Amino acid sequence: MSDYDLIVIGGGSGGLVAAVGAAHLGARVALVEKKALGGDCLFTGCVPSKALIASARFAADVRRASDFGFAQTSLQFSGDNFASITARYCQVNVKNK
Ligand SMILES: Cc1cc2nc3c(=O)[nH]c(=O)nc-3n(C[C@H](O)[C@H](O)[C@H](O)COP(=O)(O)OP(=O)(O)OC[C@H]3O[C@@H](n4cnc5c(N)ncnc54)[C@H](O)[C@@H]3O)c2cc1C
């Protein structure tokens, strides 16, 4: 008799959904992940890209400050380079862990 009904290889979006869904149906599930749970979506895809888009949208809105009745102001990266933006999405991921 085997220990598991299902062995899922990969803990990305697909693997997590398959494993959790099968477990909810009563299956004995093993999930094997070689790096970190979350896969592309969490570490390089959905979450980081949306964090970058949010920063870009914010900068675009600030550029249009006068259209919304505010004095025009300039916006600079903290630390004077783009690393502050990538650091933000790393923080977004840490908060989600
Ligand atoms: C820039 C970008 C933005 C995106 N934005 C969105 C979005 O807004 N909305 C959306 O729905 N989708 C988005 N996607 C797509 C989304 O990231 C993928 O559809 C999703 O990550 C696919 O999940 P997956 O589980 O199939 O694969 P993956 O996320 O690649 O997960 C596979 C997992 O398997 C593990 N693995 C691989 N080989 C082995 C092994 N031999 N043993 C153990 N583990 C292994 C890997 O380490 C990884 O954790 C985006 C993708 C990109 C690149």
The ligand as an SDF file (V2000), in Angstrom:
LIG
                    3D

 53 58  0  0  0  0  0  0  0  0999 V2000
    6.2880   38.6640  -16.0400 C   0  0  0  0  0  0  0  0  0  0  0  0
    5.1540   37.6850  -15.7860 C   0  0  0  0  0  0  0  0  0  0  0  0
    3.9460   38.1690  -15.2880 C   0  0  0  0  0  0  0  0  0  0  0  0
    2.9000   37.2860  -15.0670 C   0  0  0  0  0  0  0  0  0  0  0  0
    1.7230   37.7950  -14.5720 N   0  0  0  0  0  0  0  0  0  0  0  0
    0.6880   36.9680  -14.3650 C   0  0  0  0  0  0  0  0  0  0  0  0
   -0.5430   37.4530  -13.8600 C   0  0  0  0  0  0  0  0  0  0  0  0
   -0.6900   38.6550  -13.5860 O   0  0  0  0  0  0  0  0  0  0  0  0
   -1.5540   36.5890  -13.6720 N   0  0  0  0  0  0  0  0  0  0  0  0
   -1.4150   35.2440  -13.9600 C   0  0  0  0  0  0  0  0  0  0  0  0
   -2.3790   34.5000  -13.7730 O   0  0  0  0  0  0  0  0  0  0  0  0
   -0.2580   34.7580  -14.4200 N   0  0  0  0  0  0  0  0  0  0  0  0
    0.7850   35.5660  -14.6350 C   0  0  0  0  0  0  0  0  0  0  0  0
    1.9600   35.0570  -15.1060 N   0  0  0  0  0  0  0  0  0  0  0  0
    2.0620   33.6300  -15.4000 C   0  0  0  0  0  0  0  0  0  0  0  0
    2.3040   32.8210  -14.1390 C   0  0  0  0  0  0  0  0  0  0  0  0
    3.5100   33.2520  -13.5010 O   0  0  0  0  0  0  0  0  0  0  0  0
    2.4360   31.3550  -14.5690 C   0  0  0  0  0  0  0  0  0  0  0  0
    1.2910   30.9920  -15.3070 O   0  0  0  0  0  0  0  0  0  0  0  0
    2.5290   30.4540  -13.3630 C   0  0  0  0  0  0  0  0  0  0  0  0
    3.6320   30.7980  -12.5600 O   0  0  0  0  0  0  0  0  0  0  0  0
    2.6460   29.0080  -13.8400 C   0  0  0  0  0  0  0  0  0  0  0  0
    2.6330   28.2020  -12.6860 O   0  0  0  0  0  0  0  0  0  0  0  0
    3.1750   26.7500  -12.7170 P   0  0  0  0  0  0  0  0  0  0  0  0
    2.8770   26.1580  -11.3660 O   0  0  0  0  0  0  0  0  0  0  0  0
    2.6750   26.0330  -13.9190 O   0  0  0  0  0  0  0  0  0  0  0  0
    4.7520   26.8630  -12.9530 O   0  0  0  0  0  0  0  0  0  0  0  0
    5.8600   27.5980  -12.0700 P   0  0  0  0  0  0  0  0  0  0  0  0
    5.3560   28.8180  -11.3970 O   0  0  0  0  0  0  0  0  0  0  0  0
    7.0390   27.7120  -12.9770 O   0  0  0  0  0  0  0  0  0  0  0  0
    6.1820   26.5660  -10.9130 O   0  0  0  0  0  0  0  0  0  0  0  0
    6.9170   25.3890  -11.1600 C   0  0  0  0  0  0  0  0  0  0  0  0
    7.5650   25.0010   -9.8260 C   0  0  0  0  0  0  0  0  0  0  0  0
    8.1080   23.6970   -9.9890 O   0  0  0  0  0  0  0  0  0  0  0  0
    9.3640   23.6600   -9.3620 C   0  0  0  0  0  0  0  0  0  0  0  0
   10.0980   22.5760   -9.9990 N   0  0  0  0  0  0  0  0  0  0  0  0
   10.5340   22.5010  -11.2810 C   0  0  0  0  0  0  0  0  0  0  0  0
   11.1420   21.3380  -11.5120 N   0  0  0  0  0  0  0  0  0  0  0  0
   11.0960   20.6450  -10.3290 C   0  0  0  0  0  0  0  0  0  0  0  0
   11.5480   19.3670   -9.9120 C   0  0  0  0  0  0  0  0  0  0  0  0
   12.1940   18.5340  -10.7680 N   0  0  0  0  0  0  0  0  0  0  0  0
   11.3370   18.9690   -8.6470 N   0  0  0  0  0  0  0  0  0  0  0  0
   10.6910   19.7870   -7.7700 C   0  0  0  0  0  0  0  0  0  0  0  0
   10.2210   21.0060   -8.1150 N   0  0  0  0  0  0  0  0  0  0  0  0
   10.4220   21.4300   -9.3660 C   0  0  0  0  0  0  0  0  0  0  0  0
    9.9610   25.0310   -9.5880 C   0  0  0  0  0  0  0  0  0  0  0  0
   10.9550   25.3310   -8.6390 O   0  0  0  0  0  0  0  0  0  0  0  0
    8.7150   25.9180   -9.4190 C   0  0  0  0  0  0  0  0  0  0  0  0
    8.5250   26.3310   -8.0730 O   0  0  0  0  0  0  0  0  0  0  0  0
    3.0550   35.8980  -15.3320 C   0  0  0  0  0  0  0  0  0  0  0  0
    4.2710   35.4070  -15.8110 C   0  0  0  0  0  0  0  0  0  0  0  0
    5.3110   36.2800  -16.0360 C   0  0  0  0  0  0  0  0  0  0  0  0
    6.6420   35.7320  -16.5640 C   0  0  0  0  0  0  0  0  0  0  0  0
  1  2  1  0
  2  3  1  0
  2 52  2  0
  3  4  2  0
  4  5  1  0
  4 50  1  0
  5  6  2  0
  6  7  1  0
  6 13  1  0
  7  8  2  0
  7  9  1  0
  9 10  1  0
 10 11  2  0
 10 12  1  0
 12 13  2  0
 13 14  1  0
 14 15  1  0
 14 50  1  0
 15 16  1  0
 16 17  1  0
 16 18  1  0
 18 19  1  0
 18 20  1  0
 20 21  1  0
 20 22  1  0
 22 23  1  0
 23 24  1  0
 24 25  2  0
 24 26  1  0
 24 27  1  0
 27 28  1  0
 28 29  2  0
 28 30  1  0
 28 31  1  0
 31 32  1  0
 32 33  1  0
 33 34  1  0
 33 48  1  0
 34 35  1  0
 35 36  1  0
 35 46  1  0
 36 37  1  0
 36 45  1  0
 37 38  2  0
 38 39  1  0
 39 40  1  0
 39 45  2  0
 40 41  1  0
 40 42  2  0
 42 43  1  0
 43 44  2  0
 44 45  1  0
 46 47  1  0
 46 48  1  0
 48 49  1  0
 50 51  2  0
 51 52  1  0
 52 53  1  0
M  END
$$$$
